[in-house]
Every structure is written in C-alpha cells, then in structure tokens.
Amino acid sequence: MSTLLTLLIFVVIVSWNLHTSGDLFLEGPLTPQMKFHWGQKVLMLGLLEGLWAVISLKWLLPIFFDPLDLSKKQILVLVNGIVFSVGSGIYAMLEAS
C-alpha cells in the first residue's frame, strides 16, 4: 500500500504540473500578472516533482524494495521532465516581467 501511495503522489504531482503547463501555454492571451502567477505555479510544481522524485527513489521505495538501479535512459527521462517544467516556469515568469 505504501508503494502505491508513493507512486500515486508522484502521478498526481506530474498530472497537476501538465495541466497547469497546458493552461499556461495553450490558453488565449493572458495578462502579465496571470502569466507570472501561472509561471510561478509551474516552477513550484516542477521543483516539487524533482524533490518528490529524489525522496521517493532514494529513500522511500528502497525501504520496500531492494535499492533501485535505474538505467541512464530512465534517469535522463526523469531529469528532462523536471528541467523542462522548471525551465518553462522560469520562461513564463521572465516573459511576464
């Protein structure tokens, strides 16, 4: 049950992040204040996603399983998702200023 809860939290954070990013970049014209607010939200969700990924992969999941040996490709996909999210949040905030 703990393993599923750990993964469910990660899925919720990622889906909330995708939804917020979609609202930010696919909505019609936004005011600068709205862009800045949505950019902050995407940035914070990206940082939360990265923090939760580290916590769950390094400390929580190895409690229930053997230490996880992720391949370089899996780590690259995870890091790229986090970097893209943080980068798009920063870009939206800079564009709004």
C-alpha positions in Angstrom: 0.0 0.0 0.0 2.9 2.4 0.8 4.5 1.8 -2.6 1.2 2.6 -4.4 0.7 5.7 -2.3 4.3 6.9 -3.1 3.7 6.4 -6.8 0.2 7.9 -6.7 1.6 11.1 -5.1 4.1 11.3 -8.0 1.4 10.8 -10.6 -0.8 13.5 -9.0 2.1 16.0 -9.0 3.0 15.2 -12.6 -0.6 15.4 -13.9 -1.2 18.7 -12.0 2.0 20.0 -13.5 1.0 19.0 -17.0 -2.5 20.5 -16.6 -1.0 23.8 -15.3 1.6 23.9 -18.1 -1.2 23.3 -20.6 -3.2 26.1 -19.2 -0.2 28.5 -19.2 0.8 27.9 -22.8 -2.4 26.9 -24.6 -4.8 29.4 -23.2 -5.6 32.6 -25.1 -3.8 35.9 -24.3 -3.1 36.2 -20.6 -2.3 39.4 -18.7 1.3 39.7 -17.4 0.1 39.1 -13.9 -1.6 35.9 -14.9 1.4 34.7 -16.8 3.7 35.5 -13.8 1.3 33.6 -11.4 1.0 30.6 -13.7 4.7 30.6 -14.3 5.3 30.6 -10.5 2.9 27.7 -10.2 4.6 25.6 -12.9 8.0 26.4 -11.4 6.9 25.3 -7.9 5.3 22.1 -9.3 8.5 21.3 -11.2 10.6 21.8 -8.1 8.1 19.7 -6.1 8.2 17.0 -8.7 12.0 16.9 -8.6 12.1 16.8 -4.8 9.5 14.1 -4.6 11.3 12.0 -7.2 14.5 12.2 -5.2 12.8 11.4 -1.9 10.8 8.5 -3.3 13.6 7.0 -5.4 16.4 7.4 -2.8 14.6 6.8 0.5 11.0 5.6 0.3 11.0 3.0 -2.4 14.2 1.2 -1.3 12.6 0.6 2.1 10.1 -1.7 0.4 12.3 -3.0 -2.4 16.0 -3.6 -2.9 17.9 -0.4 -3.9 16.6 0.7 -7.3 19.1 0.6 -10.1 17.7 2.9 -12.8 19.3 2.9 -16.2 20.8 6.0 -17.6 17.9 6.3 -20.0 15.3 6.3 -17.2 17.3 8.9 -15.2 17.6 11.0 -18.3 13.8 10.9 -19.0 13.1 11.9 -15.3 15.6 14.7 -15.2 14.5 16.1 -18.6 10.9 16.3 -17.4 11.9 18.2 -14.3 14.2 20.5 -16.2 11.6 21.2 -18.8 9.0 22.0 -16.2 11.3 24.3 -14.2 12.6 26.0 -17.4 9.1 26.7 -18.7 8.1 28.2 -15.4 11.1 30.5 -15.4 10.5 31.4 -19.1 6.8 32.3 -18.4 7.9 34.4 -15.4 10.6 36.3 -17.4 8.2 36.8 -20.3 5.6 38.3 -17.9 8.1 40.8 -16.5 
